[in-house]
Amino acid sequence: MALTTNQLYVLKLLDLAGRVDGKTKFQKMVFLAETEEKAITTYNFEKYHYGPFSFDLSDDLDALSKTNFIQEEKTIFGSSEGKQIIKSTFSLTLDGKKELKENEVNLDKDGIVALSKTVEKWNGKPLDEIIKYVYGKYMNDNNRKLAVAG
């Protein structure tokens, strides 16, 4: 499978992070990498339930999981309003590490630095802190950055 540049950056983010706990956190980290660190990804984000969300990034996570380049470990925490509460934890598989190693030369060095800064700053933070930050800075009507991210 030939991966897109965006998908390679997703693999690199996981390589740098080791793991990312939660789909929402993954979304916010890629958004912040693009918006604040100028990562060279082209995901389009829009306002959604928990802040900026990219359907393309969600599709890429699913595709990378199905091709065994990333592992999505799901934990069920019970249910709310008749729906299961599921938390996903993402990590790079051995196949993903091999794919990244073979194709990392195609990634822009500045993009890798941007991802590294984002992982260092945000991966250790709890989700509620990240959401509070993103909402405070990007989700108000006076801020147009969300419309241009991606």
C-alpha positions in Angstrom: 0.0 0.0 0.0 1.4 3.4 -1.0 0.9 5.8 1.9 0.1 9.5 1.5 2.3 12.1 3.0 -0.3 12.7 5.7 -0.4 9.1 6.6 3.4 9.0 6.9 3.2 12.0 9.3 0.6 10.1 11.3 3.1 7.2 11.6 5.9 9.6 12.5 3.7 11.2 15.2 3.1 7.8 16.8 6.8 6.9 16.4 7.7 10.0 18.4 4.9 9.7 21.0 5.1 5.9 21.5 1.4 6.0 22.0 -1.5 8.4 22.0 -4.5 7.8 24.3 -7.8 8.6 22.6 -9.1 9.6 19.2 -10.0 13.0 20.5 -6.5 13.6 21.8 -5.0 12.4 18.5 -7.2 14.8 16.6 -6.2 17.8 18.8 -2.5 16.9 18.6 -2.5 16.9 14.8 -4.6 20.1 14.8 -2.1 21.8 17.1 0.8 20.5 15.1 -0.6 22.0 11.9 -1.9 25.3 13.5 0.8 26.1 16.0 3.9 24.3 14.8 3.2 24.5 11.1 3.4 20.8 10.5 3.3 20.0 6.8 0.0 18.1 6.8 -3.0 19.0 4.9 -5.9 17.8 7.0 -9.0 20.0 6.9 -10.4 20.6 10.4 -13.9 21.8 11.2 -15.8 22.6 14.3 -17.3 19.5 15.8 -18.5 18.0 19.1 -15.2 18.2 21.0 -13.5 21.0 19.0 -11.5 20.8 15.7 -12.1 17.5 13.9 -10.8 16.1 10.6 -12.8 13.4 8.9 -9.8 12.7 6.6 -7.6 12.1 9.7 -10.2 9.8 11.1 -10.3 7.9 7.8 -6.5 7.7 7.8 -6.4 6.3 11.3 -9.0 3.6 10.3 -7.0 2.8 7.1 -3.7 2.6 8.9 -5.2 0.3 11.5 -6.8 -2.0 8.9 -3.4 -2.3 7.1 -1.7 -3.1 10.4 0.6 -0.1 10.4 -0.9 1.2 13.6 -2.6 -0.7 16.5 -5.8 0.7 17.9 -6.4 -0.9 21.3 -10.0 -0.3 22.5 -11.0 -0.3 26.1 -14.7 -0.3 27.1 -15.5 1.9 30.1 -19.2 1.1 30.5 -22.1 3.0 28.9 -23.8 6.3 28.9 -27.3 6.9 27.5 -27.3 3.4 26.0 -24.0 3.8 24.2 -20.8 2.2 25.1 -17.9 4.4 26.1 -14.8 3.3 24.3 -11.3 4.7 24.6 -8.8 3.9 21.9 -5.1 3.9 22.4 -2.9 4.1 19.3 0.6 2.8 18.8 2.9 2.0 15.9 3.1 -1.7 14.9 6.3 -3.4 13.7 4.9 -3.2 10.1 4.3 0.5 10.7 7.8 1.1 11.9 9.2 -0.7 8.9 7.0 1.3 6.5 8.0 4.5 8.2 11.7 3.6 8.1 11.5 2.9 4.4 9.6 6.2 3.6 10.8 8.7 6.3 13.2 10.2 3.8 10.0 11.6 2.0 9.0 13.6 5.0 10.1 17.2 5.4 12.5 17.8 8.3 10.6 20.8 9.5 7.4 18.7 9.6 9.1 16.2 11.8 10.4 18.9 14.1 6.8 20.3 14.3 5.5 16.9 15.2 8.2 16.4 17.8 7.4 19.8 19.4 3.7 18.9 19.5 4.3 15.5 21.1 6.7 17.0 23.7 4.3 19.7 24.6 0.9 17.9 24.5 1.1 14.1 24.6 1.7 14.0 28.4 -1.2 16.3 29.1 -4.6 15.1 30.1 -7.3 15.4 27.4 -9.4 17.9 29.4 -6.5 20.3 29.5 -5.9 20.0 25.8 -9.6 20.5 25.0 -9.8 23.6 27.4 -6.7 25.1 25.6 -8.1 24.4 22.1 -11.6 25.7 22.9 -10.2 28.9 24.6 -7.9 29.7 21.7 -9.6 28.4 18.6 -13.3 27.8 19.1 -14.6 31.3 19.6 -16.2 33.2 16.8 -13.5 35.9 16.7 -10.8 33.4 15.8 -10.7 32.4 12.1 -7.6 30.1 12.4 -9.9 27.0 12.6 -11.3 27.7 9.2 -7.9 27.9 7.6 -6.1 25.0 9.4 -5.4 22.2 7.0 
